[in-house]
Amino acid sequence: MSAEIVNLRLARKRRDRAAKEEQAARNRRLHGETKALREERHLSAAKAARDLDAHRREPSGAEPAARDADGGEGEDRI
């Protein structure tokens, strides 16, 4: 009857690697978006904002039409 000889250093390394892999799997589930997906999401949001801005009647930084001294909307009176 012979016992199996175990190299404790290798057993410890295997245990540590397995623990790190479990932690990595937890982190992937928690934060799990790849860089490519993140960039795609940011680019599509930026495009949606550009498309929405393109449909504006006045640019966002523009002043409304100047008023006359009598408070009119710039109409010519005769």
NORGIZI-V376448 format. One record per residue. N is the residue number from 1. RES is the residue in one small letter. SS is DSSP state (~ for helix, > for strand, _ for the rest). PSI is psi in degrees with one decimal (none if undefined). D_FIRST is the distance of its C-alpha to the first C-alpha in Angstrom with 1 decimal. Layout:
n: (N:N)
res: (RES:RES)
ss: (SS:SS)
psi: (PSI:PSI)
d_first: (D_FIRST:D_FIRST)
//
This chain:
n: (1:2:3:4:5:6:7:8:9:10:11:12:13:14:15:16:17:18:19:20:21:22:23:24:25:26:27:28:29:30:31:32:33:34:35:36:37:38:39:40:41:42:43:44:45:46:47:48:49:50:51:52:53:54:55:56:57:58:59:60:61:62:63:64:65:66:67:68:69:70:71:72:73:74:75:76:77:78)
res: (m:s:a:e:i:v:n:l:r:l:a:r:k:r:r:d:r:a:a:k:e:e:q:a:a:r:n:r:r:l:h:g:e:t:k:a:l:r:e:e:r:h:l:s:a:a:k:a:a:r:d:l:d:a:h:r:r:e:p:s:g:a:e:p:a:a:r:d:a:d:g:g:e:g:e:d:r:i)
ss: (_:_:_:_:_:_:_:~:~:~:~:~:~:~:~:~:~:~:~:~:~:~:~:~:~:~:~:~:~:~:~:_:_:_:~:~:~:~:~:~:~:~:~:~:~:~:~:~:~:~:~:~:~:~:_:_:_:_:_:_:_:_:_:_:_:_:_:_:_:_:_:_:_:_:_:_:_:_)
psi: (116.4:144.2:154.2:131.0:128.9:128.4:111.3:-34.4:-46.1:-37.6:-41.4:-41.5:-42.7:-42.8:-44.7:-40.6:-41.4:-40.4:-41.3:-38.7:-39.5:-42.3:-41.2:-40.0:-41.0:-44.2:-38.0:-39.3:-39.5:-47.9:17.9:63.6:128.3:163.0:-39.3:-43.9:-40.0:-46.4:-41.1:-42.0:-42.8:-42.1:-40.2:-34.2:-39.3:-39.5:-40.9:-39.7:-41.2:-43.6:-40.2:-42.2:-31.9:-22.4:1.0:148.1:-37.8:141.9:151.2:-25.1:3.0:148.9:149.3:166.2:141.1:143.3:151.7:172.9:-29.1:2.7:8.0:175.3:24.0:15.3:146.3:130.5:143.9:none)
d_first: (0.0:3.8:6.8:9.9:12.6:15.9:19.3:21.2:24.6:23.9:22.6:25.8:28.0:26.7:27.3:30.7:31.7:30.9:32.9:35.8:35.8:36.0:38.9:40.6:40.4:42.0:44.7:45.4:46.0:48.2:50.2:49.5:52.6:52.4:55.0:56.7:57.1:58.4:60.9:62.0:62.6:64.6:66.7:67.5:68.6:70.8:72.3:73.0:74.8:76.8:77.8:78.9:80.9:82.5:84.0:85.7:89.5:89.7:87.3:85.5:87.3:90.8:93.6:95.5:99.0:101.5:104.0:107.8:109.6:110.7:107.1:107.3:104.6:106.3:108.9:112.3:115.1:118.7)
//
